[in-house]
Amino acid sequence: MAARLDRSAVRRFDDLYEHGFARVAACLPRVEIADPATNLERTIDLARSADRDGAVAAVFPELNLSGYSLDDLFHQSAVLEGSRAALVELAAASRELRPVLIVGLPLEVDGGVFNVAAVVHGGRIAGIVPKVYLPNYREYYEKRYFAAAESRRSDIVSLGDEDVPFGEDLLFDVGPVPGFRFHVEICEDLWSPLPPSTRGAMAGATVLFNLSASNVTIGKADYRRLLCASQSGRSIAAYVYAGAGAGESTTDLAWDSHGLICENGERLAESVRFSEEAQSIAADIDLERLSQERLRMSTFRDAARRESFAGEFRTVPVTVQPPPAAVALRREIPRFPYVPADSAERDERCAEAFDIQVAGLVQRLRATSLERVVIGVSGGLDSSHALIVCVRAFARLGLPASNILAFTLPGFGTSTRTYENANRLMEALGVTASEIDIRPPSEEMLKAIDHPYGRGERGDGVYDSTFENVQAGERTAHLFRLANLHRGLVIGTGDLSELALGWCTYGVGDQMAHYSVNSSVPKTLIQHLIRWEIERGEFGAAASETLQSIVDTEISPELVPPEDGGEAGNGEPSQSTEEAIGPFELQDFHLYYLSRYGYRPSRVAYLAHRAWGDRDRGAWLDTIPEAERREYTLGEIKHWLQVFLVRFFGTSQFKRSALPNGPKVGSGGSLSPRGDWRAPSDGNPAAWVEELRRNVP
């Protein structure tokens, strides 16, 4: 993207404009039929409101300065002259307003009346855009009143004391807001097979405005939502739609004041339909996200190059003065980007995630003609979820659950709680459960390599990474040889979050397997998948009770015994993974925005603080589970983000470069070298760490 907005000598970290966002508004005034003077006053009132709200641009309905439902009155000179005069007055009034205003009026040009959108800002009219497609079917007779854009003969129109660019081939660059280039179309243009905004987007427009006077019929609002969302998605853009409403003539039709703001297929804001009062809606659009999506979407660039739309447009610069005070982001940033906030959508996604994992394993078993799998079950989140995936896959294949050979492999740090949970879960799921104590072979290995632990009495405190990795290696060695013995596949249990942070031992079960069902599933999603399984109760009360205990257990590698030689906290794990590498809920947030979009660290920190920061949330905080109500200061976020940057970009890629096969589950991506993520193993995190230190207070 272009350089960020230079607001002052000192950057305002809490300002949305500093982080690639921009606030836009759709203003829906109450119109007075054929009364441009009154409509001008109401337009200015809403424009002032958008200014106070910190918006950078505001769009109004089609023909809002005159009214849409005038029929043959569009050929009355009083209406045309009054509308033109209102536009000139609006331009003068815009000297005191920050937002770019996009308003509608009938305008006589080249011997015809055009239905146009006027772009107004800073005391001048920046451009005039005529409607391209004039509907002339059913209740519409626009060709009776208006000339289509293609009939224009002029590129310039004189308004007041200035010559103004005129044409459907205009794009507007809003400076100094990085990445804000917009295109304007009018109502029916969106309903056409090839909307003009499609060309505008491929020529570089990131924001698409539509001035509309679409009348309402039963079901039409749903179609508008679909059109706006799909156009924003296909165009990788924001789509801002302002529909006419109160005050339009109801001789034969009715209007519903429908306003919509969509971004890349997602609806951000919607008006109250059928309101009798003027209203406006606003949303903070993520320009940097759109830029990053286009950066990665090769088909978007190919389409733009193939059609060569860029050369068909004229670019009009518009310079906007930023608000004097920092504008706080109002857009809700989800705490869990891998997990939908809506409960119904979350349930649907959880079911689909399971289906993807199961389908992957089913196909691998069919392809290998194997009817057994071998899996290590620790009583932790990852292996428990992977075991459930195996049970479902075998059910789909018509194979007995007893063909799943599940092993507990207790070591020096295994706690009573996880050990018992593992055994209870295996029993409840009906798999073949066995146990192999890895402590004796681990001790032999430690002695063989002359490790200090192997030379002294047990409990002498030499619990280094070698001590831990010997246990991890013994577990994996046993599982692979068991797979040889029983002609089965070793199922990997390591998850996406641990792979991102390098929290896995190279060549062992959380990094290496015959097939890894969890490799693209982040820890936070696994937690929700298990909770979803508990709610469903598919495997009975005993399984649900055990799964709840697993969710409630401290996440731990369980490789080091407590210092006193016993067990900490009445059988609880003695190590905490999150104390070492950070809270998974926060690190998953960082992972999503760094790997999915490539954002600079300061922007990730800003988003994380908006999602997880210590700010007043009101009633919203009460809607999420108690366990997910934690908050983090900006200092804590900065600390753990730096930990993530060093581990992700600096020390862990060689482990990800050698990942086994496993299904991609979510659109958030995977770290497979054959899929979403390719990076050099000899990485250096210096650039990311420096950007974070320099730009986050």
C-alpha positions in Angstrom: 0.0 0.0 0.0 1.0 3.7 -0.2 2.5 5.4 2.8 0.2 6.0 5.7 -1.6 9.2 6.3 0.8 11.8 7.8 -1.5 13.3 10.4 1.1 15.0 12.7 4.6 14.8 13.8 3.6 12.2 16.4 1.6 9.2 15.0 -1.7 8.5 16.7 -1.7 4.7 17.2 -5.4 4.7 18.1 -6.5 6.4 14.9 -8.3 4.1 12.4 -6.9 6.1 9.4 -3.3 5.3 10.6 -4.0 1.6 10.1 -5.5 1.3 6.7 -9.2 1.9 7.5 -11.6 4.6 6.3 -15.1 5.5 7.4 -17.7 5.8 4.8 -21.4 6.7 5.1 -24.6 6.1 3.2 -27.0 9.0 3.8 -30.7 8.6 3.3 -32.5 11.9 3.5 -36.3 12.5 3.4 -36.8 14.0 0.0 -39.3 16.6 -1.2 -40.5 16.0 -4.7 -39.3 18.7 -7.2 -38.0 20.9 -4.4 -34.2 21.2 -4.9 -33.8 24.0 -2.3 -35.3 21.9 0.5 -33.4 18.8 -0.6 -30.2 20.8 -0.6 -30.7 21.8 3.1 -31.4 18.2 4.1 -28.4 17.0 2.1 -26.1 19.5 3.9 -27.5 18.4 7.3 -26.6 14.8 6.7 -23.3 15.8 5.2 -22.4 17.7 8.4 -23.4 14.7 10.5 -21.1 12.5 8.4 -18.3 15.1 8.9 -18.8 15.1 12.7 -18.7 11.3 12.6 -15.3 11.2 11.0 -16.3 9.9 7.6 -14.1 10.4 4.6 -16.9 10.0 2.0 -20.7 10.0 2.0 -23.1 8.8 -0.7 -26.7 9.9 -1.2 -29.6 8.3 -3.1 -30.2 8.6 -6.8 -31.6 12.0 -7.8 -31.7 13.1 -4.2 -31.5 16.8 -5.0 -34.7 16.6 -7.1 -36.4 13.4 -6.1 -36.6 10.3 -8.3 -40.4 9.9 -8.8 -40.9 13.0 -11.0 -41.7 11.3 -14.3 -42.2 14.0 -16.9 -41.3 16.8 -14.5 -37.7 16.0 -15.3 -38.2 17.9 -18.5 -39.4 21.0 -16.6 -36.8 23.8 -16.7 -37.6 24.9 -13.2 -36.6 21.5 -11.8 -33.5 21.3 -13.9 -32.3 24.8 -13.2 -33.1 24.4 -9.5 -31.2 21.1 -9.3 -28.2 22.6 -11.0 -28.2 25.6 -8.7 -28.5 23.3 -5.7 -25.4 21.5 -6.8 -23.4 24.7 -7.2 -24.6 25.8 -3.7 -23.6 22.4 -2.3 -20.2 22.7 -3.8 -19.8 26.1 -2.0 -21.0 24.6 1.3 -18.5 21.7 1.0 -15.6 24.1 1.8 -16.5 23.6 5.4 -16.9 19.8 5.2 -14.3 17.1 5.2 -16.1 14.2 3.5 -16.3 13.7 -0.2 -20.0 14.0 -1.1 -21.6 11.9 -3.9 -25.1 13.3 -4.7 -27.7 12.7 -7.4 -29.5 15.1 -9.7 -30.9 15.5 -13.2 -28.4 17.5 -15.4 -29.0 18.9 -18.9 -25.9 18.3 -21.0 -25.3 18.0 -24.7 -29.0 18.5 -25.5 -30.2 15.8 -23.2 -31.1 15.2 -19.5 -28.7 12.9 -17.8 -29.3 11.0 -14.5 -26.0 11.8 -12.8 -24.0 11.5 -9.7 -21.9 14.6 -8.7 -18.8 14.2 -6.7 -18.4 17.3 -4.5 -15.6 18.3 -2.2 -13.6 21.3 -0.9 -15.7 24.0 -2.5 -15.6 22.4 -6.0 -17.4 19.8 -8.1 -14.7 17.1 -8.8 -16.6 15.1 -11.4 -20.0 14.2 -12.9 -20.8 10.5 -13.6 -23.9 9.7 -15.8 -26.0 6.6 -15.4 -25.0 3.9 -17.9 -28.0 1.6 -18.0 -31.5 3.1 -18.1 -34.2 0.6 -17.2 -37.2 0.7 -19.5 -39.3 -2.3 -18.5 -42.2 -3.1 -16.1 -42.6 0.0 -13.9 -39.5 1.8 -15.3 -39.6 4.4 -18.1 -36.2 6.1 -17.7 -35.5 6.3 -21.4 -38.5 8.6 -21.7 -36.8 11.1 -19.4 -33.0 10.6 -19.6 -30.2 10.1 -22.0 -27.8 7.2 -21.5 -24.2 7.7 -20.7 -23.1 6.4 -24.1 -25.0 9.3 -25.8 -22.8 12.0 -24.2 -20.6 14.0 -26.6 -18.6 15.9 -24.0 -15.9 15.0 -21.5 -16.3 18.3 -19.7 -19.3 20.2 -18.5 -19.4 23.8 -17.2 -20.9 24.3 -13.8 -20.7 27.6 -12.0 -17.3 29.0 -12.8 -15.5 25.7 -13.4 -15.2 23.0 -16.0 -15.9 19.6 -14.5 -14.9 16.2 -15.8 -18.0 14.4 -17.2 -18.4 10.7 -18.0 -18.8 7.2 -16.8 -15.0 6.7 -17.1 -14.0 8.6 -14.0 -12.2 7.2 -11.0 -11.5 9.4 -7.9 -8.3 9.1 -5.8 -8.9 10.3 -2.2 -5.7 11.5 -0.8 -3.9 11.3 1.5 -6.0 8.2 2.5 -3.9 5.2 1.3 -5.6 2.9 -1.1 -8.9 4.9 -1.3 -9.8 5.1 -5.0 -13.6 5.0 -5.8 -16.0 4.5 -8.6 -19.6 5.6 -8.9 -22.5 3.9 -10.6 -26.2 4.5 -10.4 -29.0 2.0 -9.4 -29.7 -0.2 -12.5 -26.0 -0.3 -13.3 -25.6 -2.9 -10.6 -28.5 -5.0 -12.0 -26.8 -5.3 -15.4 -24.9 -8.4 -16.4 -21.7 -6.4 -16.4 -21.9 -3.6 -13.9 -19.7 -0.5 -14.6 -18.3 -0.9 -11.1 -16.7 -4.2 -12.3 -14.6 -2.2 -14.8 -14.0 0.4 -12.1 -12.7 -2.2 -9.7 -10.4 -3.8 -12.2 -9.0 -0.4 -13.0 -8.1 0.0 -9.4 -11.2 1.3 -7.5 -11.4 -0.2 -4.0 -14.6 1.5 -3.0 -17.7 1.3 -5.2 -20.6 3.8 -4.6 -24.2 3.3 -5.8 -26.8 6.0 -5.8 -30.1 4.2 -6.1 -33.9 4.8 -6.2 -34.9 1.2 -6.4 -38.5 0.9 -5.4 -39.5 -1.9 -3.0 -41.5 -5.0 -3.7 -41.8 -8.2 -1.6 -38.4 -10.0 -1.5 -36.5 -7.3 -3.4 -34.5 -6.2 -0.3 -33.0 -9.7 -0.1 -32.0 -9.5 -3.7 -30.3 -6.1 -3.1 -28.3 -7.6 -0.2 -27.2 -10.4 -2.5 -26.2 -8.1 -5.3 -24.3 -5.7 -3.1 -22.5 -8.5 -1.2 -21.7 -10.5 -4.3 -20.4 -7.4 -6.2 -18.2 -6.5 -3.3 -16.9 -10.1 -3.2 -16.2 -10.5 -6.9 -14.6 -7.1 -7.1 -12.6 -7.4 -3.8 -14.0 -4.0 -2.9 -16.3 -2.2 -0.5 -19.8 -1.5 -1.9 -21.8 1.4 -0.5 -25.4 1.6 -1.5 -27.8 4.4 -0.7 -31.4 3.8 -1.7 -34.2 6.4 -1.8 -37.1 6.3 0.6 -39.2 8.6 2.6 -40.8 11.4 0.6 -40.8 9.8 -2.8 -44.1 9.8 -4.6 -46.3 6.7 -4.0 -48.5 7.2 -7.1 -47.8 3.6 -8.2 -44.7 2.5 -6.2 -43.2 2.6 -2.7 -39.7 3.1 -1.4 -38.0 1.7 1.7 -34.8 3.8 2.4 -32.5 0.9 2.0 -28.8 1.5 2.7 -26.1 -1.1 2.6 -22.4 -1.2 3.1 -20.6 -4.4 2.2 -16.9 -5.4 2.0 -15.5 -8.4 0.1 -18.8 -10.3 0.4 -19.6 -9.4 4.0 -22.3 -7.0 5.0 -21.0 -4.4 7.5 -24.0 -2.1 7.9 -27.6 -1.8 6.9 -30.2 0.9 7.4 -33.6 0.7 9.1 -36.0 0.1 6.2 -39.2 2.1 5.8 -38.0 4.8 8.2 -40.0 8.0 7.9 -37.0 10.0 9.2 -33.7 10.9 7.6 -31.0 8.5 8.6 -27.4 7.5 7.7 -25.3 4.4 8.2 -21.5 4.3 8.5 -18.9 1.6 8.5 -15.1 1.4 8.7 -13.9 -0.3 5.6 -10.6 -2.1 5.7 -8.7 -0.7 2.7 -5.5 -2.6 3.5 -7.3 -5.9 3.7 -8.7 -5.3 0.2 -5.3 -4.3 -1.1 -3.8 -7.5 0.4 -6.5 -9.7 -1.0 -5.9 -8.3 -4.5 -2.2 -8.7 -4.1 -2.7 -12.4 -3.6 -5.6 -13.0 -6.1 -3.8 -13.7 -9.3 -7.1 -14.2 -11.2 -8.2 -10.6 -10.3 -5.0 -9.2 -11.8 -5.3 -11.5 -14.9 -8.9 -10.3 -15.5 -7.9 -6.7 -15.2 -5.0 -7.2 -17.6 -7.0 -9.3 -20.1 -9.7 -6.6 -20.4 -7.4 -3.6 -20.1 -9.9 -1.6 -18.2 -7.3 0.7 -16.7 -6.7 2.6 -19.9 -10.4 3.4 -20.2 -10.6 5.6 -17.1 -9.7 9.2 -16.2 -8.4 9.7 -12.6 -9.6 12.7 -10.6 -7.6 13.5 -7.5 -9.5 14.6 -4.4 -7.6 15.8 -1.3 -9.3 15.3 2.1 -8.2 16.9 5.3 -8.1 14.4 8.1 -10.2 14.9 11.2 -8.4 17.0 13.9 -8.8 14.2 16.6 -8.1 10.5 16.3 -11.0 8.5 15.0 -11.6 5.3 17.0 -12.4 2.2 15.1 -16.0 1.2 15.5 -15.8 -2.0 13.6 -15.9 -5.1 15.8 -12.7 -7.2 15.4 -13.5 -10.8 16.2 -11.4 -12.2 19.0 -11.3 -15.6 17.3 -10.8 -15.1 13.6 -10.8 -18.9 13.0 -14.1 -19.4 14.8 -17.4 -17.6 13.9 -18.9 -15.5 16.7 -22.5 -16.4 15.7 -23.5 -19.6 17.5 -25.5 -21.1 14.5 -22.7 -20.3 12.1 -20.2 -21.7 14.5 -22.0 -25.0 14.8 -22.2 -25.2 11.0 -18.5 -24.5 10.7 -17.6 -27.1 13.4 -19.6 -29.8 11.5 -17.9 -28.9 8.3 -14.4 -28.9 9.9 -15.0 -32.4 11.1 -16.3 -33.5 7.8 -13.2 -32.2 6.0 -10.8 -33.9 8.4 -12.8 -37.1 8.2 -13.0 -37.0 4.4 -9.3 -36.6 4.2 -8.5 -39.5 6.4 -11.1 -41.7 4.7 -9.5 -41.1 1.3 -6.0 -41.8 2.7 -7.1 -45.1 4.2 -8.9 -46.1 1.0 -5.9 -45.2 -1.1 -3.5 -47.2 1.0 -5.9 -50.1 1.5 -5.2 -50.0 5.2 -7.8 -50.8 7.8 -6.0 -49.8 11.0 -4.5 -46.6 12.4 -2.2 -46.1 15.3 -2.5 -42.9 17.5 -0.9 -41.7 20.7 -3.5 -40.3 23.2 -2.2 -38.0 25.8 -5.4 -36.8 27.4 -4.8 -33.3 25.8 -6.8 -31.3 23.3 -5.1 -32.3 20.1 -4.9 -36.1 20.4 -8.5 -36.2 21.8 -9.8 -34.3 18.8 -7.7 -36.4 16.4 -9.0 -39.6 18.0 -12.6 -38.5 17.5 -11.8 -37.8 13.8 -10.5 -41.4 13.5 -13.7 -42.8 15.1 -15.9 -40.9 12.7 -13.7 -41.9 9.7 -13.9 -45.6 10.6 -17.7 -45.3 11.0 -17.9 -43.8 7.6 -15.8 -46.7 6.2 -17.9 -49.3 8.0 -14.9 -50.4 10.0 -15.1 -51.2 13.7 -13.7 -48.6 16.2 -11.6 -51.4 17.6 -9.4 -51.1 14.5 -8.2 -47.8 16.0 -5.1 -48.7 18.0 -4.8 -46.0 20.7 -1.9 -45.9 23.0 -1.2 -43.9 26.2 2.6 -43.4 26.5 3.2 -42.0 30.0 6.5 -40.3 30.7 8.2 -38.4 33.5 5.9 -35.5 33.4 2.5 -37.2 32.7 -0.1 -36.0 35.2 -2.7 -38.1 36.8 -5.4 -35.9 35.3 -4.4 -36.3 31.7 -3.5 -40.0 32.1 -7.0 -40.7 33.5 -8.7 -38.6 30.9 -6.9 -40.4 28.1 -8.0 -43.8 29.4 -11.6 -42.7 30.0 -11.9 -41.3 26.5 -10.5 -44.3 24.8 -12.9 -46.5 26.7 -15.9 -44.3 26.0 -15.1 -44.2 22.2 -14.7 -48.0 22.0 -11.2 -48.0 20.5 -8.5 -50.6 21.3 -6.6 -49.0 24.2 -3.1 -50.0 25.2 -0.4 -48.5 27.3 3.4 -48.3 26.9 5.5 -46.7 29.7 8.2 -44.8 27.9 10.2 -44.0 31.0 12.4 -47.2 30.9 13.5 -46.8 27.3 13.9 -43.1 27.8 16.2 -43.7 30.7 18.2 -46.1 28.6 18.6 -43.5 25.9 19.6 -40.9 28.3 22.3 -43.2 29.7 23.4 -44.2 26.2 24.0 -40.6 25.2 25.7 -39.8 28.5 23.0 -37.2 29.4 23.5 -35.8 33.0 20.1 -37.1 34.0 21.3 -40.6 33.1 24.5 -40.3 35.2 22.8 -39.3 38.5 19.9 -40.3 40.6 16.4 -39.8 39.3 15.2 -36.3 40.1 18.6 -34.6 39.9 16.9 -31.7 38.0 18.7 -31.8 34.6 15.5 -31.3 32.6 16.7 -29.6 29.4 15.4 -29.9 25.9 17.3 -33.1 25.3 15.6 -34.7 28.3 12.2 -33.6 26.9 12.9 -34.6 23.3 14.1 -38.1 24.2 10.7 -38.8 25.5 9.0 -37.3 22.5 11.2 -39.4 20.3 10.5 -42.6 22.2 6.8 -42.1 21.8 7.1 -41.6 18.1 9.5 -44.5 17.6 7.0 -46.8 19.3 4.0 -45.5 17.3 5.8 -46.0 13.9 7.0 -49.5 14.8 3.5 -50.4 16.1 2.1 -49.2 12.7 4.6 -51.6 11.0 3.6 -54.4 13.2 -0.2 -53.9 12.8 -0.1 -52.6 9.2 -1.6 -49.3 10.0 -1.1 -45.6 9.6 0.3 -43.3 12.3 -2.1 -40.4 12.8 -0.4 -37.1 13.6 -1.9 -34.9 16.3 0.0 -31.6 16.1 -2.0 -28.5 15.3 -1.6 -25.4 13.3 -0.8 -23.1 16.2 2.0 -25.3 17.5 3.5 -25.6 14.0 3.4 -21.8 13.6 5.3 -21.3 16.9 7.6 -24.2 16.4 6.3 -25.7 19.6 7.0 -29.2 18.3 9.9 -31.6 18.2 11.3 -32.2 14.7 10.6 -35.7 13.5 8.2 -36.7 16.3 4.4 -37.1 16.6 3.4 -33.5 16.8 5.5 -32.8 13.6 5.8 -36.1 11.8 3.3 -38.9 11.0 1.9 -40.9 8.1 -1.1 -38.5 8.0 -1.8 -35.5 10.1 -5.4 -34.7 10.5 -4.9 -31.5 12.7 -2.1 -29.8 10.8 -4.3 -26.9 9.5 -6.5 -26.6 12.6 -5.5 -23.9 15.1 -5.7 -24.6 18.8 -8.6 -22.2 19.4 -10.7 -24.0 16.7 -9.8 -27.4 18.3 -11.1 -26.1 21.6 -14.4 -25.1 20.0 -14.7 -28.3 18.1 -14.4 -30.3 21.3 -17.0 -28.0 23.0 -19.3 -28.6 20.0 -18.8 -32.3 20.4 -19.6 -32.1 24.1 -22.9 -30.2 23.3 -23.9 -32.8 20.7 -23.2 -35.7 23.1 -22.7 -38.1 20.2 -20.6 -40.5 22.2 -22.5 -40.5 25.4 -22.3 -38.8 28.8 -19.0 -40.4 29.9 -17.3 -39.1 26.7 -18.7 -35.6 27.1 -17.7 -35.5 30.8 -14.2 -36.5 29.9 -14.0 -34.1 27.0 -15.1 -31.3 29.3 -12.3 -32.2 31.7 -9.8 -32.1 28.8 -11.0 -28.7 27.7 -10.6 -27.4 31.3 -7.0 -28.8 31.7 -4.0 -26.6 31.5 -2.3 -27.0 28.1 1.1 -28.6 28.8 3.8 -30.7 27.1 4.0 -32.8 30.3 7.7 -33.7 29.8 9.2 -32.5 33.0 8.1 -33.7 36.5 7.4 -31.2 39.3 10.4 -30.1 41.3 9.2 -32.0 44.4 9.1 -35.2 42.5 5.4 -35.5 43.0 2.5 -34.0 41.1 1.4 -30.4 41.2 -2.1 -29.3 42.0 -3.6 -32.6 42.8 -2.5 -34.3 39.6 -2.5 -31.3 37.4 0.2 -30.8 34.7 3.4 -29.2 36.1 4.3 -27.3 32.9 2.3 -24.6 31.1 2.7 -24.2 27.4 1.1 -20.8 27.3 3.5 -19.4 29.9 6.3 -20.3 27.5 5.0 -19.2 24.1 2.0 -17.0 24.9 -1.8 -17.4 25.1 -3.0 -19.4 22.2 -6.1 -17.2 21.8 -3.7 -14.3 21.2 -1.1 -16.1 19.1 -3.9 -17.6 16.9 -5.0 -14.0 16.3 -1.5 -13.0 15.3 -1.1 -16.1 13.1 -4.3 -15.4 11.2 -3.5 -11.8 10.2 0.2 -12.3 9.6 -0.1 -15.5 7.5 -3.5 -14.8 5.8 -3.0 -11.1 4.9 0.7 -10.3 5.5 -0.1 -7.3 7.6 2.7 -5.3 9.2 3.1 -6.1 12.9 1.9 -2.7 14.2 -1.4 -3.2 12.4 -1.7 -6.7 13.9 -1.1 -5.2 17.3 -3.7 -2.5 16.7 -6.3 -5.1 15.7 -5.4 -7.3 18.6 -5.8 -4.4 21.0 -9.2 -3.6 19.5 -10.3 -7.2 19.9 -8.6 -8.1 23.2 -7.7 -4.7 24.7 -8.7 -3.4 28.1 -11.6 -1.2 27.0 -15.2 -0.8 27.9 -17.3 -3.3 26.0 -20.6 -2.8 27.7 -23.1 -5.6 27.3 -21.2 -7.2 24.5 -18.7 -8.8 26.9 -21.5 -10.6 28.7 -22.4 -12.5 25.5 -19.2 -14.5 25.4 -18.2 -17.4 27.7 -16.4 -16.5 30.9 -13.2 -18.3 29.7 -13.1 -16.0 26.7 -13.4 -12.7 28.5 -9.8 -12.1 29.2 -8.2 -8.8 28.2 -4.7 -7.8 27.3 -2.9 -4.5 27.6 -1.1 -3.1 24.5 2.2 -3.9 26.3 1.2 -7.6 26.7 0.1 -7.8 23.1 3.3 -6.3 21.9 5.4 -8.7 24.1 3.6 -11.9 22.9 3.5 -10.6 19.3 7.3 -10.2 19.3 7.6 -13.8 20.7 5.4 -14.9 17.8 7.5 -13.0 15.2 10.8 -14.4 16.4 9.5 -18.0 16.4 7.4 -17.9 13.3 9.8 -15.9 11.0 13.1 -16.9 12.6 13.4 -20.3 14.0 10.6 -22.7 13.0 10.2 -22.8 9.2 12.5 -25.9 8.8 9.9 -27.9 10.8 7.1 -26.8 8.6 9.0 -27.5 5.4 8.9 -31.2 6.2 5.3 -31.6 7.1 3.4 -34.8 6.3 0.2 -34.8 4.3 -3.0 -33.5 6.0 -6.2 -31.8 4.8 -6.6 -28.0 4.6 -9.6 -27.2 6.8 -10.2 -23.4 6.9 -9.9 -20.4 4.6 -7.4 -19.1 7.2 -4.9 -21.3 5.5 -2.4 -24.0 6.4 1.4 -24.0 6.7 2.0 -26.9 4.4 4.9 -26.3 2.0 2.6 -27.8 -0.7 -0.2 -25.4 0.1 -0.6 -21.9 1.5 2.8 -21.3 2.9 6.3 -21.4 1.4 9.2 -19.7 3.1 12.9 -20.1 3.5 14.1 -22.2 6.4 16.9 -19.7 7.1 14.5 -16.8 7.9 15.2 -13.6 9.8 12.6 -11.9 11.9 14.5 -8.6 12.1 12.3 -6.6 9.8 9.1 -7.6 11.5 10.5 -7.0 15.0 11.9 -3.6 14.1 8.6 -2.5 12.6 6.8 -3.6 15.8 9.2 -1.8 18.1 9.2 1.4 16.0 5.5 1.8 15.5 3.8 0.4 18.6 4.0 2.5 21.8 
